[in-house]
Each structure stands twice: as C-alpha cells, then as structure tokens.
Amino acid sequence: MLAAARLEAAKPTVGLVLKRGAPGAREVARRVIEELGGRGMRAVAEPEEAGALGCESVEKQAMFDVAAAIVVLGGDGTYLATARLAGERRVPVLGVNLGGLGFLTEVRAEDLADALADAVAGRAPIDSRTMLRAVVRRSNGGEEVCQALNDAVLSRGSLGRVIEIEARIDGRPLASFKGDGVIVATPTGSTAYALSAGGPIVHPSVEVFVVAPICPHTLSVRPLVIDDGARLEFRLATRNEDMVLTLDGQQAVSMGPEDAVEISRSPHPACLVRSSRLSFYDLLRTKLGWART
C-alpha cells in the first residue's frame, strides 16, 4: 500500500505531467486540480504548464521528490518517459488516456474522478512492473546506464545493412542474431514492438524477459522467453558497422563495433496505478481486439 501511505501524508502533493499539445489535456488537468483541492491536496506541474493551469510550478526532475503520486495526461509515450523517471523513487504513476490506443494509460478522462478517489483511499491496485537496466560498455572503458519500462532494442545503424549480433546469457553463448536487430522486452513491453516481431503476449506479473529477433535471416531463430534474473550481453559480430540501442522508442544510444551492452532486470521497478475496473485481459480485448471473430 505504498501509494496509500504517501497520499495520507499532511497536505499530499500530486504531480501533473501533460503531453505537449494534446487536445483537452489542460481541461482535464484543471478538473484534476479541482478534485484534488476538494480532497485537501495540492497539484504541481511543470513550468511550461503551471501558469496556464494556475498551480505551483516544479521542474520535472524535482517533481518526483515532492509528489506522492503522478498523474500523466496524454498517451503511452508520455507515460513511459514519466515511469522511467519515477521508478527509482517508487512514486506511483496513474495514466489518463486522451485518445489513441493508450494501452498503458488505461484510465479514461471521464473515469478520472473515481480513479483518483480510489487512489487516495488506497483502493486502486498498484502494479510493481519490471524495468530493464542497460549498461553500454565502451571500448575506451566508459559506461552509460539507461532504464526502460517496455523494451531495449538493438538495431542496425545509419547504413541500413543486415547486421549480426552475438548474444550471451549469464556469460555463456546464447545465439547469433543476423537480420535487422533484436528486442529485449519486459512483460509490460510484450504488447509493444516485441509483439509486432512475433513475440508472445506476457501477463505483467510473470517474471520473464522476451528476446525477439527483428526480421531474422534464418527460419531457425524464434522469439525466446527467459528468466528475468538472467544477464544478457550483446555485441556486434559484423565489423565496420554500427548499431543503435533504443530504450522505449525514445532514448537512443549509438554503439560502435567494439562496444557491448549488458541488459538485466533493473533494481527499480515502476509503480503503476491500474484502473480497478479493468483487468489485463479486459485491456487485451478492448485495446488489441483480442480473440475477436
């Protein structure tokens, strides 16, 4: 009941993150502020939005230190970016869908008041979702550490030629992926890019990773489900090439032929406030048209 404990503090604060230019986002945000005020809470927003909303301005990085919960008004992209930042501080994130697919932002704007009431009362279910930790190790000894909620994707660089990626698991050889690249997805990300690459749909509570090759140049390579306690390492086998590591489709890291990346389970899970009215299987049916005839 992490969220309940935070929200019961004196004058609890809720952060608002709006998708830039999203139609109706400010209107819904004003309703959130009014609802929070009526319950003895205050709202804060990023400087670009706070003035228009009439609430206190807080830089996004600082928001996660002062907020008991974060409400994201927008789509899955805004939600992913916010969840990555909130994960280390274990701040619960509630997503409000303002149009589009919105698989992660599952609360509808018209249901927001009830969802907030459930969160404040501690009735809203909170999922602790596995995130990925990717460590890029440079040939010169440098390191870059990144996190992802959905997936980490290794793909060909600017030349667009077929690449070959050598993969190891817990220090032992796993496979050589020859094609357009490879995806490592969490259960949350199993319904995103990995699904398009032929991977399975995985319930968010299952403790696994999906390793899915992208357009492999062999029929013998297929998506693989592994224990999320495993440590994966990837490096280019194709010389005179480069590749790009992309986190959640938003953060890109260029990698040279001598660089390597290690992907494992992050010690910081994302805390996602779910709708108490929808199960994961409801989302499959309503969002993905699961098993419709």
BELZI-V505232 format. One record per helix or strand. SS is the DSSP state (H for helix, E for strand). FROM is the first residue (numbers start at 1). TO is the last residue. Records with the same first field share a line. If there is no record, write none. Layout:
SS = FROM-TO / FROM-TO
//
This chain:
H = 2-7 / 25-38 / 47-53 / 60-66 / 76-87 / 109-121 / 188-191 / 193-196 / 280-288
E = 13-18 / 42-45 / 56-57 / 69-74 / 92-97 / 107-108 / 126-129 / 132-137 / 143-148 / 151-156 / 163-169 / 172-179 / 181-185 / 208-214 / 224-227 / 232-236 / 243-247 / 251-255 / 260-265 / 270-273
//
